[in-house]
């Protein structure tokens, strides 16, 4: 059973963040994570990522990895991400 993840964070520029996000597609796939990035229409530097992962543990391992932390730094993430885990049922 997979879980849904919703993440919100501030970025210095959405285009730069989206470029880094898109370049990390293979790393997410390898971790079993499928996700898409969105820009808040009313706050252009507020990014949202919505996706699925095999488990909370799998996502947490990916998200807390040194490689992911470096990607977020390179993407211009300027706030602490707010991560919400959702499950159906």
Secondary structure by P-SEA (a helix, b strand, c coil): cbbbbbbbbccccaaaaaaaaaaaaaaaaaaccccccccccccccbbbbbbccccaaaaaaaaacaaaaaaaaaaccccccbbbbbbcc
